[in-house]
Amino acid sequence: LDQQCNELMRTKFGRLVDLEALQMLSGNRRLEELKQEKLLKEAAYAKEIRQWDVYLYKIYKIFVAIMCYFAHILYNLYMCECIQGRQQFQDYRRRTDQEAIQNLQDLVIKQSQQAEALRREIHLLSCKGGHMLPPDQTRLPPLSPLRTPIGSINTGK
């Protein structure tokens, strides 16, 4: 039977045909070509997806770097605003300190002028033989001892 089958294959096809391989094929050549095209396209699509994944990963890394850069800039801006706020407060304190210093200097000048005027007046009065009391003070009479009522003293008898 095998010999007869082999002879028929040679006469019909011109060679021996592998029947097991033939059973695996669906028999439709166009269908097999389409399956092969599908496999090639799937491989091409998978390659393109891998390329896009690599590209997106690079873009993601760049995005993260830019976000870190802007976060650093925002932090620096915040710190500058804090420093500027403190500096304005210190400027205000410095200005109030300078005003207080100026007021104290004016007071010292005024008091030194008053002291000089008093020295001149004391000198003038001492030259004329007058009293050397400060100008606003007047002489008060000496205090007399207080009288006590006689009836309120207990003699103990």
PAKE-677565 format. One record per residue: x, y, z of N, C-alpha, C, O in turn. Coordinates in steps of 0.001 Angstrom, whole numbers, padded with zeros to 6 digits, always signed. Atoms other than C-alpha are relative to their C-alpha. Layout:
XYZXYZXYZXYZ/...
//
This chain:
+000826-001183+000000+000000+000000+000000+000876+001255+000000+000586+002222-000705/-000902-001147-000017+002852+002378+000813+000664+000196-001357+000819+001329-001813/-000647-000109+001314+004550+001605-002498-000963+000558-001019-000594+001403-001834/+000996-000465+000950+001392+002175-004426-000269+001492+000225-000417+002251-000733/+000231-001415-000338+000831+005482-002631+001161+000844-000496+000947+001908-001076/-001186-000740+000445+004424+006602-003352+000015+000139-001513+000373+001202-002020/+000021-000059+001469+004038+005757-007073-001030+001010-000470-000770+001790-001387/+001042-000950+000394+000797+007704-007310+000456+001452+000252+000164+002345-000544/-000501-001355-000281+002467+010733-005671+001000+000422-001049+000993+001577-001476/-001015-000341+001005+005347+010586-008154-000654+000294-001333-000230+001211-002037/+000635-000234+001291+003061+010378-011131-000827+001284+000026-000843+002046-000940/+000858-001169-000052+000694+013056-009941+000781+001283+000274+000563+002290-000401/-000711-001222-000407+003108+015542-008264+001433+000066-000498+002033+001142-000496/-001362+000028+000491+006448+014494-009666+001016-000218+001106+002220-000219+000850/-000888+000269-001130+007897+013827-006241-000827-000540+001158-002054-000607+001091/+000700+000490-001185+007077+012413-002829-000436+001209+000847+000317+002170+000997/+000559-001092-000799+004904+014657-000652-000089-000479+001444-000496-001605+001729/+000085+000312-001433+005134+014778+003140-001441+000229+000438-001912+001365+000491/+001419-000090-000332+001592+014022+004216-000230+000668+001364-001228+001364+001550/+000168-000633-001312+002101+015116+007831+000092+001523-000111-000694+002242+000506/-000125-001449+000203+003293+018583+006720-001198+000532-000749-001651+001648-000494/+001155-000404+000786+000421+018727+004261-001250+000097+000884-002103+000955+000658/+001143-000049-000906-002078+018017+007028+000055+001252+000892-000977+001805+001272/-000126-001197-000833-000685+020889+009071-000401+001255-000760-000893+002203-000149/+000403-001162+000801-001298+023339+006234-001505-000023-000180-002122-001082-000290/+001452-000078+000117-004829+024579+005909-000466-000295-001413-001623-000644-001646/+000383+000295+001372-004785+024131+002218-000275+001239-000810-000309+001160-002038/+000275-001228+000719-005534+027743+001317+001274+000839+000008+001714+001321+001051/-001268-000712+000117-002424+029453+000044-000162+001481+000362+000703+002052+001026/+000247-001420-000288-003907+032965+000272-000117+000218+001516+000382+001206+002053/+000141-000091-001441-004824+032344+003896+001358-000089+000681+001615+000636+001642/-001343+000133-000570-001270+031262+004673+000820+001272-000225+001569+001698+000655/-000718-001251+000277+000123+034382+002999-000486+001121+000929+000316+001902+001439/+000554-001017-000896-002220+036588+005036+000464-000215+001442+000749+000745+002157/-000505+000284-001346-001178+034815+008248+001447+000452+000143+001844+001012+001165/-001409-000413-000037+002462+035421+007373+000111+001525+000043+000929+002066+000788/+000013-001469-000024+001743+039107+006647-000380+000514+001384+000206+001467+001897/+000435-000394-001339-000071+039358+009959+001142-000141+001001+001345+000754+001823/-001131+000198-000907+002934+037947+011821+001070+001066-000207+001634+001580+000758/-001000-001031+000291+005283+040376+010058-000454+001367+000517+000332+002118+001094/+000516-001287-000478+003025+043339+010836+000012+000061+001529+000343+001095+002108/-000031+000019-001461+002707+042275+014477+001412+000229+000523+001610+000936+001511/-001394-000199-000410+006487+042102+014746+000402+001463-000199+001068+002050+000654/-000321-001407+000265+006799+045564+013138-000681+000903+001035-000081+001854+001534/+000714-000806-000994+004134+046958+015481+000642-000124+001381+000764+000866+002102/-000657+000199-001295+005837+045436+018520+001301+000798+000064+001628+001391+001092/-001241-000775+000045+009124+047016+017417-000302+001492+000148+000389+002201+000879/+000368-001416-000085+007416+050396+016948-000457+000363+001418-000137+001442+001918/+000445-000251-001377+005773+050117+020381+001197+000090+000933+001231+000955+001807/-001213-000076-000825+009172+049398+021967+000716+001326-000219+001198+001938+000734/-000639-001286+000288+010598+052461+020190-000757+001143+000677-000141+002045+001246/+000795-001033-000656+007707+054602+021463+000184-000045+001517+000252+000997+002169/-000239+000118-001444+008209+053241+024978+001328+000640+000392+001406+001353+001392/-001311-000601-000282+011893+054227+024862-000090+001519-000119+000437+002243+000725/+000154-001442+000211+010981+057669+023484-000776+000636+001162-000375+001676+001684/+000797-000545-001099+008300+058220+026143+000775-000018+001312+000626+000894+002125/-000816+000050-001209+010711+057137+028883+001004+001157+000012+001226+001778+001052/-000923-001140+000089+013242+059722+027651-000737+001308+000282-000244+002157+001025/+000799-001208-000216+010523+062397+027549-000378+000115+001482-000344+001207+002050/+000339+000003-001421+009448+061391+031069+001187+000460+000838+001021+001262+001757/-001199-000407-000745+013026+061760+032345+000239+001505-000157+000564+002190+000812/-000175-001441+000243+013276+065211+030725-001043+000789+000798-000729+001809+001411/+001079-000656-000746+009911+066169+032251+000316+000048+001493+000124+001081+002133/-000349+000043-001426+011054+065074+035720+001132+000984+000294+001101+001683+001307/-001115-000930-000208+014299+067044+035339-000495+001449-000026-000075+002266+000793/+000543-001362+000093+012375+070166+034285-000823+000329+001245-000730+001436+001777/+000798-000231-001208+009950+069769+037203+000901+000250+001212+000613+001121+002034/-000940-000221-001108+012871+069483+039631+000622+001389-000103+000782+002082+000902/-000601-001318+000218+014443+072588+038093-000970+001101+000426-000583+002034+001129/+000982-001016-000361+011217+074595+038448-000308-000023+001493-000542+001027+002090/+000205+000075-001454+010700+073321+042000+001137+000718+000720+000912+001419+001706/-001153-000685-000589+014206+074546+042814-000138+001515-000163+000145+002274+000764/+000194-001435+000247+013443+077924+041231-001083+000553+000934-000916+001629+001508/+001066-000459-000897+010182+078201+043215+000487+000080+001441+000133+001010+002166/-000548-000025-001356+012020+077345+046426+000894+001229+000178+000809+001922+001192/-000870-001180-000078+014639+080021+045692-000822+001285+000042-000502+002207+000791/+000871-001174+000005+011884+082537+044920-000657+000183+001365-000733+001300+001876/+000603-000056-001337+010155+081689+048204+001011+000495+001025+000692+001340+001861/-001032-000419-000951+013408+082080+050113+000333+001482-000191+000536+002200+000789/-000271-001423+000256+014071+085448+048416-001109+000866+000597-000838+001912+001187/+001100-000769-000566+010595+086634+049421+000085+000025+001523-000185+001051+002148/-000151+000031-001467+011208+085498+053006+001104+000950+000441+000943+001707+001399/-001122-000876-000345+014551+087277+053086-000395+001454-000196-000063+002314+000619/+000419-001373+000263+013021+090373+051534-000962+000479+001088-000880+001628+001524/+000915-000366-001081+010231+090346+054146+000754+000300+001278+000470+001283+001962/-000811-000243-001194+012783+090018+056945+000790+001286-000151+000940+002051+000801/-000803-001196+000234+014884+092733+055349-000864+001253+000152-000414+002256+000706/+000882-001151-000170+011893+095079+055177-000286+000234+001476-000324+001377+001932/+000224-000137-001439+011181+094362+058842+001229+000600+000662+001118+001477+001518/-001227-000541-000569+014826+095019+059667+000191+001450-000419+000659+002274+000367/-000085-001395+000438+014732+098177+057555-000918+000874+000851-000544+001983+001234/+000926-000759-000843+011682+099309+059548+000602+000190+001388+000580+001291+001938/-000628-000112-001322+013456+098515+062825+001189+000943-000052+001391+001748+000857/-001158-000882+000131+016589+100239+061578-000467+001452-000088+000137+002339+000515/+000510-001362+000135+014534+103294+060601-000514+000512+001344-000260+001660+001711/+000483-000438-001317+012812+103393+064000+001167+000211+000951+001152+001143+001755/-001194-000200-000833+016187+102945+065699+000685+001313-000352+001116+002050+000535/-000636-001247+000425+017609+105798+063633-000818+001203+000469-000261+002225+000868/+000840-001093-000487+014615+107959+064537+000194+000189+001505+000273+001316+001992/-000222-000100-001450+015106+107132+068221+001359+000624+000285+001488+001459+001180/-001339-000581-000174+018818+107932+067917-000039+001494-000293+000553+002287+000439/+000102-001419+000352+017986+111230+066211-000723+000769+001101-000318+001874+001462/+000719-000663-001098+015461+112069+068948+000896+000164+001218+000899+001216+001859/-000914-000094-001142+018034+111282+071627+001093+001036-000241+001464+001769+000675/-001015-001007+000316+020658+113390+069845-000583+001402+000135+000072+002302+000661/+000656-001304-000152+018189+116282+069659-000179+000345+001479+000029+001486+001891/+000168-000219-001432+017451+115837+073364+001321+000384+000661+001356+001279+001506/-001319-000325-000559+021180+115873+074202+000397+001417-000375+000919+002157+000459/-000334-001365+000442+021669+119038+072141-000822+001011+000794-000293+002025+001250/+000871-000915-000732+018678+120685+073832+000446+000112+001459+000502+001207+002019/-000441-000030-001394+019883+119678+077295+001347+000698+000148+001569+001414+001125/-001297-000694-000088+023427+120869+076572-000197+001506-000152+000495+002290+000497/+000287-001428+000134+021998+124213+075428-000592+000551+001300-000244+001650+001734/+000576-000442-001272+019931+124431+078616+001080+000084+001077+001107+001029+001866/-001083-000016-000993+022983+123537+080714+000898+001210-000224+001309+001859+000737/-000840-001166+000309+025027+126219+078943-000701+001282+000428-000067+002182+000980/+000749-001195-000420+022260+128787+079538+000020+000129+001520+000169+001229+002052/-000057-000051-001468+022187+127846+083218+001379+000407+000485+001487+001183+001434/-001363-000392-000386+025981+128145+083467+000181+001501-000169+000746+002168+000698/-000127-001441+000228+025806+131614+081948-000775+000794+001058-000296+001804+001576/+000810-000712-000991+023028+132642+084299+000655-000067+001380+000676+000923+002111/-000708+000138-001282+024930+131253+087316+001205+000929+000021+001467+001583+001031/-001165-000879+000077+028017+133124+086181-000419+001460+000153+000217+002224+000879/+000501-001370-000089+026024+136333+085735-000417+000340+001432-000082+001405+001950/+000471-000254-001361+024411+136019+089154+001153+000015+000990+001151+000800+001939/-001128+000018-000935+027679+135149+090862+000831+001269-000154+001426+001730+000820/-000739-001249+000200+029302+138235+089323-000746+001163+000652-000090+002077+001152/+000787-001096-000547+026457+140512+090545-000189-000152+001502-000641+000782+002165/+000160+000218-001426+026443+138990+094013-001397-000446+000353-001781-000359+001519/+001367+000445-000258+022924+137640+093698-000032-001424+000526+000992-002088+000682/+000163+001364-000487+021518+134419+094973+000292-000990-001118+000091-000700-002298/-000349+000987+001016+022633+131275+093232-000996-001151-000031-000609-002315-000141/+001024+001035+000100+019373+129408+093194-000413-000149-001459-000319+000790-002248/+000506+000155+001370+018013+127946+090039-001151+000952-000236-001844+001309+000717/+000965-001050+000273+015664+130372+088306-001432-000362+000355-002196+000540+000699/+001396+000343-000231+012435+128447+088833-000304-000267+001469-001474-000318+001848/+000246+000302-001404+012887+127708+092530-000027+001304+000797+000806+002185+000583/+000075-001166-000893+011844+130295+095119+000293-000472+001406+000087-001634+001755/-000333+000362-001377+012967+130414+098716-001265-000122+000811-002126+000757+000799/+001129+000218-000888+010480+128963+101121+000418+000400+001413+001586+000253+001771/-000341-000328-001391+010313+130191+104729+000268-001281+000760-000246-002340+000402/-000284+001209-000780+011686+127792+107341-001260-000534+000654-002156+000227+001019/+001173+000649-000580+009194+125327+108717+000031+000143+001519+001073-000054+002145/+000085-000083-001466+008001+125894+112291-000474-001345+000515-001167-002089-000179/+000445+001290-000541+007476+122955+114604-001513-000015+000160-002125+001022+000417/+001449+000143-000095+003928+121654+114710-000441+000091+001461+000201-000479+002343/+000551-000103-001354+001850+122561+117774-000929-001178+000230-001676-001591-000656/+000882+001102-000362+000104+119760+119561-000995+000494+001035-000611+001278+001903/+000971-000424-001012-003099+120269+121564+000371-000575+001366+000834-001711+001464/-000419+000385-001354-002510+120086+125318-000860-001127+000530-000340-002007+001217/+000896+001003-000544-005505+117940+126117+000241-001381-000563-000198-002368+000027/-000172+001310+000619-004435+115154+123858+001270-000678+000435+001539-001802+000011/-001252+000617-000435-001106+114517+125578-000295-000812+001247-000838-000275+002213/+000146+000861-001180-001221+111628+128008+001279+000059+000802+002364-000217+000291/-001175-000062-000868+001097+112106+130923+000179-001276+000775+001212-001475+001414/-000107+001274-000679+000430+108717+132336-000383+000062+001459-000179-000947+002135/+000354-000109-001416-000872+110025+135811-001429-000258+000212-001904-000209+001347/
//
